[in-house]
Amino acid sequence: MSHASRRRYAYLGPSGTFTEAALLSLPEAEQIEGVAYPSVPAAFDAVRGGECEAAVAAIESSVEGAVTATIDELASGEPLMIVRELLLPISFALLVRPGTDLDSVKTVASHPVAMPQCRRWLGQELPDVRWETAASNAEAARQVRDGVFDAALAGAFTAARYGLEVLADDVHDNVGAQTRFVVVTRPGTPTEPSGLDKTSITVGLRDNHPGELMEILEEFARRGVNLCRIESRPTGEAMGKYYFCIDCEGHIADERVGEALLGLRRNSAHLRFLGSYPRADRQAPTIRPGNTDEEFAAARNWLAAVRDGNR
Ligand SMILES: O=C(O)C(=O)C[C@]1(C(=O)O)C=C[C@@H](O)C=C1
């Protein structure tokens, strides 16, 4: 496929990030031109502004939890929509300029989400090292190449791109660590239901009255909608002001999910639909008795009949 006709996907660069690896693992990878951006907000703005069709971003680490830059960026600004999620195994190596030994490593740089994944190893092997943050792991590697830092925590595959070598491999503390990535586009019709879907929203409180979070959760519980994740994030407006980022099982096309969102729309503030998309773990949803599409339709038919006087 010619370069010009490729689909442009934005990612956190430079080349060599796990985010780029996630992008390259997409089924449509051959038709994609990856475009590197220096931050997640910049990658998302490229989608908002139409420079790129989609963006790929890390949203959650199985070790470090939420990637807050991504969540906050989805919760604010011009809306975007998650169309897909993917899970990538994450393993870190310590990258250095050729010839550097462990004793001469005084500074180690990485993305803020990377260092906690290697904390124990660093504590044991490099207890006196100074850790520096970089915009991404590949950016840390680039800065090691340029002599700014002595070592970087990044994927072993990143070494070759920056003329570095792997001084120590598998320096992460948790074998089997994964990062969840999302593909976002400008808002449109949600992806077709696959039967194994997830729906993401952000939602705020109206007046912070007692039990208000419970009332939000009840909208899901009453329709038998199982939650996959709930994250509380500061709104940034003032101390003590939060919004919630919630992933639930099912698709917005499912009656029970639609009804839960209708309830939230009436009884909460700042509801934002972030997307319904196939689950990367392919887990089937739990549907409690009374909450299938058929049962919702039957109940609605009954109500219509009663209203029409046909009981
Ligand atoms: O994509 C990269 O390599 C990054 O630097 C980002 C990022 C993240 O944002 O979580 C990606 C996966 C790893 O868990 C650590 C860092």
PDBQT file of the ligand as one rigid body, heavy atoms in Angstrom, charges set to zero:
ROOT
HETATM    1  O1  LIG A 401       4.492   3.257  25.524  1.00  0.00    +0.000 OA
HETATM    2  C1  LIG A 401       5.453   3.386  26.256  1.00  0.00    +0.000 C 
HETATM    3  O2  LIG A 401       6.516   2.779  26.099  1.00  0.00    +0.000 OA
HETATM    4  C2  LIG A 401       5.360   4.309  27.371  1.00  0.00    +0.000 C 
HETATM    5  O3  LIG A 401       6.320   4.890  27.726  1.00  0.00    +0.000 OA
HETATM    6  C3  LIG A 401       4.042   4.446  28.038  1.00  0.00    +0.000 C 
HETATM    7  C4  LIG A 401       3.657   3.352  29.004  1.00  0.00    +0.000 C 
HETATM    8  C5  LIG A 401       2.391   3.858  29.760  1.00  0.00    +0.000 C 
HETATM    9  O4  LIG A 401       1.908   4.943  29.482  1.00  0.00    +0.000 OA
HETATM   10  O5  LIG A 401       1.926   3.140  30.618  1.00  0.00    +0.000 OA
HETATM   11  C6  LIG A 401       3.264   2.122  28.344  1.00  0.00    +0.000 C 
HETATM   12  C7  LIG A 401       3.390   0.884  28.895  1.00  0.00    +0.000 C 
HETATM   13  C8  LIG A 401       4.238   0.626  30.082  1.00  0.00    +0.000 C 
HETATM   14  O6  LIG A 401       3.433   0.077  31.094  1.00  0.00    +0.000 OA
HETATM   15  C9  LIG A 401       4.846   1.869  30.603  1.00  0.00    +0.000 C 
HETATM   16  C10 LIG A 401       4.680   3.080  30.010  1.00  0.00    +0.000 C 
ENDROOT
TORSDOF 0
